[in-house]
Amino acid sequence: MKQTYGVPALASIFLPGLGQLIKGQILKALFIWVISGLVGFFLWWTFIVPFLVWAWNVYDAYNDPA
């Protein structure tokens, strides 16, 4: 059975990258913070692109092994 991570996913819903940080993936968390900041700043008007980055972040926090 594949292990999933509910708490990190829940944390990532509220703060992108926090779930990865909880799982000990520090570089991935920093990468997500930088990418989320840039996408949010430059592409905020599209709404769909920031949402897709956020959704991928939550999915990654839930499924990716630590």
PDB file of N, CA, C and O in Angstrom:
ATOM      1  N   MET A   1       0.839  -1.180   0.000  1.00  0.00           N
ATOM      2  CA  MET A   1       0.000   0.000   0.000  1.00  0.00           C
ATOM      3  C   MET A   1       0.884   1.242   0.000  1.00  0.00           C
ATOM      4  O   MET A   1       1.855   1.326   0.751  1.00  0.00           O
ATOM      5  N   LYS A   2       0.541   2.188  -0.835  1.00  0.00           N
ATOM      6  CA  LYS A   2       1.308   3.421  -0.955  1.00  0.00           C
ATOM      7  C   LYS A   2       1.031   4.331   0.238  1.00  0.00           C
ATOM      8  O   LYS A   2      -0.124   4.573   0.590  1.00  0.00           O
ATOM      9  N   GLN A   3       2.095   4.830   0.854  1.00  0.00           N
ATOM     10  CA  GLN A   3       1.941   5.721   1.988  1.00  0.00           C
ATOM     11  C   GLN A   3       1.593   7.121   1.507  1.00  0.00           C
ATOM     12  O   GLN A   3       2.162   7.613   0.533  1.00  0.00           O
ATOM     13  N   THR A   4       0.661   7.752   2.194  1.00  0.00           N
ATOM     14  CA  THR A   4       0.292   9.131   1.893  1.00  0.00           C
ATOM     15  C   THR A   4       0.517   9.982   3.139  1.00  0.00           C
ATOM     16  O   THR A   4       0.680   9.465   4.244  1.00  0.00           O
ATOM     17  N   TYR A   5       0.521  11.266   2.938  1.00  0.00           N
ATOM     18  CA  TYR A   5       0.845  12.207   4.002  1.00  0.00           C
ATOM     19  C   TYR A   5      -0.268  13.252   4.124  1.00  0.00           C
ATOM     20  O   TYR A   5      -0.274  14.249   3.402  1.00  0.00           O
ATOM     21  N   GLY A   6      -1.201  13.015   5.036  1.00  0.00           N
ATOM     22  CA  GLY A   6      -2.334  13.914   5.201  1.00  0.00           C
ATOM     23  C   GLY A   6      -1.986  15.228   5.865  1.00  0.00           C
ATOM     24  O   GLY A   6      -2.446  16.284   5.430  1.00  0.00           O
ATOM     25  N   VAL A   7      -1.180  15.178   6.913  1.00  0.00           N
ATOM     26  CA  VAL A   7      -0.835  16.399   7.646  1.00  0.00           C
ATOM     27  C   VAL A   7      -0.021  17.357   6.773  1.00  0.00           C
ATOM     28  O   VAL A   7      -0.338  18.545   6.729  1.00  0.00           O
ATOM     29  N   PRO A   8       1.026  16.878   6.071  1.00  0.00           N
ATOM     30  CA  PRO A   8       1.741  17.802   5.187  1.00  0.00           C
ATOM     31  C   PRO A   8       0.857  18.383   4.084  1.00  0.00           C
ATOM     32  O   PRO A   8       1.011  19.547   3.713  1.00  0.00           O
ATOM     33  N   ALA A   9      -0.061  17.584   3.562  1.00  0.00           N
ATOM     34  CA  ALA A   9      -0.973  18.103   2.526  1.00  0.00           C
ATOM     35  C   ALA A   9      -1.872  19.180   3.105  1.00  0.00           C
ATOM     36  O   ALA A   9      -2.106  20.208   2.469  1.00  0.00           O
ATOM     37  N   LEU A  10      -2.373  18.950   4.301  1.00  0.00           N
ATOM     38  CA  LEU A  10      -3.231  19.940   4.949  1.00  0.00           C
ATOM     39  C   LEU A  10      -2.460  21.234   5.212  1.00  0.00           C
ATOM     40  O   LEU A  10      -3.002  22.327   5.045  1.00  0.00           O
ATOM     41  N   ALA A  11      -1.206  21.112   5.618  1.00  0.00           N
ATOM     42  CA  ALA A  11      -0.381  22.303   5.850  1.00  0.00           C
ATOM     43  C   ALA A  11      -0.130  23.051   4.543  1.00  0.00           C
ATOM     44  O   ALA A  11      -0.101  24.282   4.522  1.00  0.00           O
ATOM     45  N   SER A  12       0.051  22.299   3.446  1.00  0.00           N
ATOM     46  CA  SER A  12       0.309  22.930   2.152  1.00  0.00           C
ATOM     47  C   SER A  12      -0.903  23.641   1.590  1.00  0.00           C
ATOM     48  O   SER A  12      -0.768  24.527   0.746  1.00  0.00           O
ATOM     49  N   ILE A  13      -2.072  23.270   2.042  1.00  0.00           N
ATOM     50  CA  ILE A  13      -3.280  23.982   1.602  1.00  0.00           C
ATOM     51  C   ILE A  13      -3.206  25.439   2.062  1.00  0.00           C
ATOM     52  O   ILE A  13      -3.592  26.350   1.330  1.00  0.00           O
ATOM     53  N   PHE A  14      -2.714  25.642   3.266  1.00  0.00           N
ATOM     54  CA  PHE A  14      -2.695  26.985   3.833  1.00  0.00           C
ATOM     55  C   PHE A  14      -1.422  27.767   3.509  1.00  0.00           C
ATOM     56  O   PHE A  14      -1.465  28.990   3.369  1.00  0.00           O
ATOM     57  N   LEU A  15      -0.294  27.070   3.389  1.00  0.00           N
ATOM     58  CA  LEU A  15       0.966  27.729   3.051  1.00  0.00           C
ATOM     59  C   LEU A  15       1.754  26.825   2.112  1.00  0.00           C
ATOM     60  O   LEU A  15       2.325  25.825   2.549  1.00  0.00           O
ATOM     61  N   PRO A  16       1.791  27.165   0.836  1.00  0.00           N
ATOM     62  CA  PRO A  16       2.509  26.319  -0.121  1.00  0.00           C
ATOM     63  C   PRO A  16       3.958  26.097   0.297  1.00  0.00           C
ATOM     64  O   PRO A  16       4.673  27.038   0.641  1.00  0.00           O
ATOM     65  N   GLY A  17       4.376  24.832   0.259  1.00  0.00           N
ATOM     66  CA  GLY A  17       5.736  24.474   0.626  1.00  0.00           C
ATOM     67  C   GLY A  17       5.886  24.012   2.061  1.00  0.00           C
ATOM     68  O   GLY A  17       6.885  23.378   2.402  1.00  0.00           O
ATOM     69  N   LEU A  18       4.921  24.314   2.904  1.00  0.00           N
ATOM     70  CA  LEU A  18       5.013  23.923   4.308  1.00  0.00           C
ATOM     71  C   LEU A  18       4.946  22.408   4.466  1.00  0.00           C
ATOM     72  O   LEU A  18       5.618  21.851   5.333  1.00  0.00           O
ATOM     73  N   GLY A  19       4.161  21.746   3.659  1.00  0.00           N
ATOM     74  CA  GLY A  19       4.085  20.286   3.720  1.00  0.00           C
ATOM     75  C   GLY A  19       5.411  19.631   3.379  1.00  0.00           C
ATOM     76  O   GLY A  19       5.818  18.663   4.021  1.00  0.00           O
ATOM     77  N   GLN A  20       6.079  20.161   2.371  1.00  0.00           N
ATOM     78  CA  GLN A  20       7.384  19.633   2.016  1.00  0.00           C
ATOM     79  C   GLN A  20       8.394  19.901   3.134  1.00  0.00           C
ATOM     80  O   GLN A  20       9.253  19.064   3.411  1.00  0.00           O
ATOM     81  N   LEU A  21       8.291  21.049   3.764  1.00  0.00           N
ATOM     82  CA  LEU A  21       9.182  21.379   4.873  1.00  0.00           C
ATOM     83  C   LEU A  21       8.945  20.435   6.052  1.00  0.00           C
ATOM     84  O   LEU A  21       9.900  20.003   6.697  1.00  0.00           O
ATOM     85  N   ILE A  22       7.700  20.114   6.335  1.00  0.00           N
ATOM     86  CA  ILE A  22       7.371  19.178   7.409  1.00  0.00           C
ATOM     87  C   ILE A  22       7.958  17.803   7.127  1.00  0.00           C
ATOM     88  O   ILE A  22       8.407  17.116   8.044  1.00  0.00           O
ATOM     89  N   LYS A  23       7.956  17.398   5.855  1.00  0.00           N
ATOM     90  CA  LYS A  23       8.500  16.093   5.485  1.00  0.00           C
ATOM     91  C   LYS A  23      10.017  16.102   5.390  1.00  0.00           C
ATOM     92  O   LYS A  23      10.614  15.052   5.154  1.00  0.00           O
ATOM     93  N   GLY A  24      10.652  17.239   5.563  1.00  0.00           N
ATOM     94  CA  GLY A  24      12.102  17.331   5.544  1.00  0.00           C
ATOM     95  C   GLY A  24      12.690  17.636   4.179  1.00  0.00           C
ATOM     96  O   GLY A  24      13.903  17.540   3.994  1.00  0.00           O
ATOM     97  N   GLN A  25      11.863  17.996   3.233  1.00  0.00           N
ATOM     98  CA  GLN A  25      12.327  18.329   1.885  1.00  0.00           C
ATOM     99  C   GLN A  25      12.552  19.834   1.796  1.00  0.00           C
ATOM    100  O   GLN A  25      11.755  20.566   1.210  1.00  0.00           O
ATOM    101  N   ILE A  26      13.649  20.273   2.387  1.00  0.00           N
ATOM    102  CA  ILE A  26      13.910  21.705   2.548  1.00  0.00           C
ATOM    103  C   ILE A  26      14.130  22.398   1.198  1.00  0.00           C
ATOM    104  O   ILE A  26      13.572  23.470   0.961  1.00  0.00           O
ATOM    105  N   LEU A  27      14.923  21.811   0.326  1.00  0.00           N
ATOM    106  CA  LEU A  27      15.180  22.443  -0.974  1.00  0.00           C
ATOM    107  C   LEU A  27      13.914  22.531  -1.820  1.00  0.00           C
ATOM    108  O   LEU A  27      13.688  23.527  -2.508  1.00  0.00           O
ATOM    109  N   LYS A  28      13.093  21.492  -1.767  1.00  0.00           N
ATOM    110  CA  LYS A  28      11.839  21.524  -2.521  1.00  0.00           C
ATOM    111  C   LYS A  28      10.915  22.607  -1.965  1.00  0.00           C
ATOM    112  O   LYS A  28      10.234  23.289  -2.730  1.00  0.00           O
ATOM    113  N   ALA A  29      10.886  22.770  -0.646  1.00  0.00           N
ATOM    114  CA  ALA A  29      10.063  23.813  -0.033  1.00  0.00           C
ATOM    115  C   ALA A  29      10.532  25.196  -0.473  1.00  0.00           C
ATOM    116  O   ALA A  29       9.714  26.052  -0.811  1.00  0.00           O
ATOM    117  N   LEU A  30      11.840  25.416  -0.470  1.00  0.00           N
ATOM    118  CA  LEU A  30      12.366  26.709  -0.922  1.00  0.00           C
ATOM    119  C   LEU A  30      12.041  26.952  -2.390  1.00  0.00           C
ATOM    120  O   LEU A  30      11.678  28.063  -2.774  1.00  0.00           O
ATOM    121  N   PHE A  31      12.171  25.910  -3.210  1.00  0.00           N
ATOM    122  CA  PHE A  31      11.832  26.010  -4.628  1.00  0.00           C
ATOM    123  C   PHE A  31      10.357  26.385  -4.806  1.00  0.00           C
ATOM    124  O   PHE A  31      10.025  27.241  -5.626  1.00  0.00           O
ATOM    125  N   ILE A  32       9.490  25.750  -4.046  1.00  0.00           N
ATOM    126  CA  ILE A  32       8.054  26.052  -4.140  1.00  0.00           C
ATOM    127  C   ILE A  32       7.778  27.480  -3.707  1.00  0.00           C
ATOM    128  O   ILE A  32       6.957  28.161  -4.321  1.00  0.00           O
ATOM    129  N   TRP A  33       8.449  27.948  -2.660  1.00  0.00           N
ATOM    130  CA  TRP A  33       8.243  29.327  -2.215  1.00  0.00           C
ATOM    131  C   TRP A  33       8.662  30.319  -3.283  1.00  0.00           C
ATOM    132  O   TRP A  33       7.969  31.307  -3.526  1.00  0.00           O
ATOM    133  N   VAL A  34       9.789  30.060  -3.919  1.00  0.00           N
ATOM    134  CA  VAL A  34      10.268  30.975  -4.965  1.00  0.00           C
ATOM    135  C   VAL A  34       9.329  30.943  -6.168  1.00  0.00           C
ATOM    136  O   VAL A  34       8.910  31.992  -6.657  1.00  0.00           O
ATOM    137  N   ILE A  35       8.999  29.748  -6.645  1.00  0.00           N
ATOM    138  CA  ILE A  35       8.120  29.621  -7.814  1.00  0.00           C
ATOM    139  C   ILE A  35       6.732  30.187  -7.517  1.00  0.00           C
ATOM    140  O   ILE A  35       6.164  30.896  -8.348  1.00  0.00           O
ATOM    141  N   SER A  36       6.184  29.881  -6.342  1.00  0.00           N
ATOM    142  CA  SER A  36       4.855  30.407  -5.989  1.00  0.00           C
ATOM    143  C   SER A  36       4.875  31.931  -5.915  1.00  0.00           C
ATOM    144  O   SER A  36       3.933  32.593  -6.351  1.00  0.00           O
ATOM    145  N   GLY A  37       5.943  32.477  -5.365  1.00  0.00           N
ATOM    146  CA  GLY A  37       6.055  33.933  -5.285  1.00  0.00           C
ATOM    147  C   GLY A  37       6.134  34.580  -6.649  1.00  0.00           C
ATOM    148  O   GLY A  37       5.467  35.580  -6.912  1.00  0.00           O
ATOM    149  N   LEU A  38       6.954  34.005  -7.521  1.00  0.00           N
ATOM    150  CA  LEU A  38       7.094  34.566  -8.869  1.00  0.00           C
ATOM    151  C   LEU A  38       5.808  34.420  -9.676  1.00  0.00           C
ATOM    152  O   LEU A  38       5.368  35.366 -10.328  1.00  0.00           O
ATOM    153  N   VAL A  39       5.211  33.241  -9.630  1.00  0.00           N
ATOM    154  CA  VAL A  39       3.959  33.018 -10.372  1.00  0.00           C
ATOM    155  C   VAL A  39       2.859  33.900  -9.816  1.00  0.00           C
ATOM    156  O   VAL A  39       2.093  34.500 -10.570  1.00  0.00           O
ATOM    157  N   GLY A  40       2.781  33.977  -8.500  1.00  0.00           N
ATOM    158  CA  GLY A  40       1.759  34.820  -7.887  1.00  0.00           C
ATOM    159  C   GLY A  40       1.932  36.290  -8.223  1.00  0.00           C
ATOM    160  O   GLY A  40       0.951  37.014  -8.396  1.00  0.00           O
ATOM    161  N   PHE A  41       3.178  36.730  -8.313  1.00  0.00           N
ATOM    162  CA  PHE A  41       3.436  38.135  -8.604  1.00  0.00           C
ATOM    163  C   PHE A  41       3.205  38.465 -10.073  1.00  0.00           C
ATOM    164  O   PHE A  41       2.554  39.461 -10.387  1.00  0.00           O
ATOM    165  N   PHE A  42       3.732  37.637 -10.977  1.00  0.00           N
ATOM    166  CA  PHE A  42       3.672  37.962 -12.398  1.00  0.00           C
ATOM    167  C   PHE A  42       2.417  37.449 -13.106  1.00  0.00           C
ATOM    168  O   PHE A  42       1.999  38.026 -14.110  1.00  0.00           O
ATOM    169  N   LEU A  43       1.813  36.376 -12.599  1.00  0.00           N
ATOM    170  CA  LEU A  43       0.667  35.789 -13.300  1.00  0.00           C
ATOM    171  C   LEU A  43      -0.601  35.772 -12.447  1.00  0.00           C
ATOM    172  O   LEU A  43      -1.482  34.943 -12.679  1.00  0.00           O
ATOM    173  N   TRP A  44      -0.710  36.658 -11.476  1.00  0.00           N
ATOM    174  CA  TRP A  44      -1.880  36.679 -10.601  1.00  0.00           C
ATOM    175  C   TRP A  44      -3.163  36.911 -11.377  1.00  0.00           C
ATOM    176  O   TRP A  44      -4.221  36.416 -10.986  1.00  0.00           O
ATOM    177  N   TRP A  45      -3.086  37.645 -12.457  1.00  0.00           N
ATOM    178  CA  TRP A  45      -4.274  38.005 -13.232  1.00  0.00           C
ATOM    179  C   TRP A  45      -4.854  36.825 -13.996  1.00  0.00           C
ATOM    180  O   TRP A  45      -6.004  36.896 -14.429  1.00  0.00           O
ATOM    181  N   THR A  46      -4.104  35.743 -14.178  1.00  0.00           N
ATOM    182  CA  THR A  46      -4.634  34.587 -14.901  1.00  0.00           C
ATOM    183  C   THR A  46      -5.482  33.700 -14.005  1.00  0.00           C
ATOM    184  O   THR A  46      -6.339  32.970 -14.504  1.00  0.00           O
ATOM    185  N   PHE A  47      -5.270  33.742 -12.714  1.00  0.00           N
ATOM    186  CA  PHE A  47      -5.963  32.944 -11.703  1.00  0.00           C
ATOM    187  C   PHE A  47      -5.754  31.446 -11.863  1.00  0.00           C
ATOM    188  O   PHE A  47      -5.595  30.753 -10.858  1.00  0.00           O
ATOM    189  N   ILE A  48      -5.748  30.920 -13.072  1.00  0.00           N
ATOM    190  CA  ILE A  48      -5.628  29.480 -13.263  1.00  0.00           C
ATOM    191  C   ILE A  48      -4.199  29.004 -13.025  1.00  0.00           C
ATOM    192  O   ILE A  48      -4.005  27.932 -12.452  1.00  0.00           O
ATOM    193  N   VAL A  49      -3.199  29.765 -13.445  1.00  0.00           N
ATOM    194  CA  VAL A  49      -1.809  29.332 -13.277  1.00  0.00           C
ATOM    195  C   VAL A  49      -1.427  29.272 -11.793  1.00  0.00           C
ATOM    196  O   VAL A  49      -0.871  28.260 -11.366  1.00  0.00           O
ATOM    197  N   PRO A  50      -1.700  30.307 -10.987  1.00  0.00           N
ATOM    198  CA  PRO A  50      -1.406  30.176  -9.553  1.00  0.00           C
ATOM    199  C   PRO A  50      -2.182  29.034  -8.899  1.00  0.00           C
ATOM    200  O   PRO A  50      -1.660  28.363  -8.009  1.00  0.00           O
ATOM    201  N   PHE A  51      -3.416  28.809  -9.329  1.00  0.00           N
ATOM    202  CA  PHE A  51      -4.198  27.695  -8.781  1.00  0.00           C
ATOM    203  C   PHE A  51      -3.556  26.359  -9.125  1.00  0.00           C
ATOM    204  O   PHE A  51      -3.507  25.468  -8.277  1.00  0.00           O
ATOM    205  N   LEU A  52      -3.068  26.202 -10.341  1.00  0.00           N
ATOM    206  CA  LEU A  52      -2.424  24.951 -10.742  1.00  0.00           C
ATOM    207  C   LEU A  52      -1.140  24.707  -9.955  1.00  0.00           C
ATOM    208  O   LEU A  52      -0.861  23.574  -9.562  1.00  0.00           O
ATOM    209  N   VAL A  53      -0.366  25.748  -9.724  1.00  0.00           N
ATOM    210  CA  VAL A  53       0.852  25.608  -8.920  1.00  0.00           C
ATOM    211  C   VAL A  53       0.489  25.201  -7.496  1.00  0.00           C
ATOM    212  O   VAL A  53       1.145  24.337  -6.915  1.00  0.00           O
ATOM    213  N   TRP A  54      -0.536  25.807  -6.934  1.00  0.00           N
ATOM    214  CA  TRP A  54      -1.002  25.476  -5.589  1.00  0.00           C
ATOM    215  C   TRP A  54      -1.510  24.034  -5.526  1.00  0.00           C
ATOM    216  O   TRP A  54      -1.176  23.301  -4.595  1.00  0.00           O
ATOM    217  N   ALA A  55      -2.311  23.625  -6.507  1.00  0.00           N
ATOM    218  CA  ALA A  55      -2.861  22.267  -6.524  1.00  0.00           C
ATOM    219  C   ALA A  55      -1.749  21.230  -6.654  1.00  0.00           C
ATOM    220  O   ALA A  55      -1.792  20.191  -5.995  1.00  0.00           O
ATOM    221  N   TRP A  56      -0.747  21.506  -7.502  1.00  0.00           N
ATOM    222  CA  TRP A  56       0.377  20.580  -7.631  1.00  0.00           C
ATOM    223  C   TRP A  56       1.125  20.469  -6.305  1.00  0.00           C
ATOM    224  O   TRP A  56       1.547  19.379  -5.919  1.00  0.00           O
ATOM    225  N   ASN A  57       1.288  21.578  -5.617  1.00  0.00           N
ATOM    226  CA  ASN A  57       1.985  21.593  -4.342  1.00  0.00           C
ATOM    227  C   ASN A  57       1.281  20.703  -3.317  1.00  0.00           C
ATOM    228  O   ASN A  57       1.933  19.921  -2.624  1.00  0.00           O
ATOM    229  N   VAL A  58      -0.037  20.816  -3.218  1.00  0.00           N
ATOM    230  CA  VAL A  58      -0.794  19.995  -2.269  1.00  0.00           C
ATOM    231  C   VAL A  58      -0.712  18.520  -2.662  1.00  0.00           C
ATOM    232  O   VAL A  58      -0.536  17.658  -1.802  1.00  0.00           O
ATOM    233  N   TYR A  59      -0.838  18.231  -3.947  1.00  0.00           N
ATOM    234  CA  TYR A  59      -0.739  16.854  -4.435  1.00  0.00           C
ATOM    235  C   TYR A  59       0.640  16.270  -4.123  1.00  0.00           C
ATOM    236  O   TYR A  59       0.745  15.126  -3.681  1.00  0.00           O
ATOM    237  N   ASP A  60       1.678  17.041  -4.347  1.00  0.00           N
ATOM    238  CA  ASP A  60       3.034  16.578  -4.086  1.00  0.00           C
ATOM    239  C   ASP A  60       3.247  16.332  -2.595  1.00  0.00           C
ATOM    240  O   ASP A  60       3.888  15.350  -2.222  1.00  0.00           O
ATOM    241  N   ALA A  61       2.728  17.194  -1.748  1.00  0.00           N
ATOM    242  CA  ALA A  61       2.867  17.010  -0.302  1.00  0.00           C
ATOM    243  C   ALA A  61       2.137  15.760   0.171  1.00  0.00           C
ATOM    244  O   ALA A  61       2.562  15.115   1.130  1.00  0.00           O
ATOM    245  N   TYR A  62       1.047  15.417  -0.494  1.00  0.00           N
ATOM    246  CA  TYR A  62       0.253  14.249  -0.093  1.00  0.00           C
ATOM    247  C   TYR A  62       0.854  12.940  -0.579  1.00  0.00           C
ATOM    248  O   TYR A  62       0.787  11.938   0.134  1.00  0.00           O
ATOM    249  N   ASN A  63       1.437  12.919  -1.768  1.00  0.00           N
ATOM    250  CA  ASN A  63       1.858  11.664  -2.380  1.00  0.00           C
ATOM    251  C   ASN A  63       3.353  11.414  -2.398  1.00  0.00           C
ATOM    252  O   ASN A  63       3.760  10.255  -2.324  1.00  0.00           O
ATOM    253  N   ASP A  64       4.173  12.409  -2.492  1.00  0.00           N
ATOM    254  CA  ASP A  64       5.605  12.216  -2.674  1.00  0.00           C
ATOM    255  C   ASP A  64       6.244  11.684  -1.400  1.00  0.00           C
ATOM    256  O   ASP A  64       6.055  12.267  -0.332  1.00  0.00           O
ATOM    257  N   PRO A  65       7.000  10.584  -1.486  1.00  0.00           N
ATOM    258  CA  PRO A  65       7.646  10.047  -0.273  1.00  0.00           C
ATOM    259  C   PRO A  65       8.703  11.001   0.272  1.00  0.00           C
ATOM    260  O   PRO A  65       9.364  11.720  -0.478  1.00  0.00           O
ATOM    261  N   ALA A  66       8.841  10.990   1.560  1.00  0.00           N
ATOM    262  CA  ALA A  66       9.796  11.887   2.212  1.00  0.00           C
ATOM    263  C   ALA A  66      11.226  11.479   1.967  1.00  0.00           C
ATOM    264  O   ALA A  66      12.147  12.136   2.451  1.00  0.00           O
TER     265      ALA A  66
END
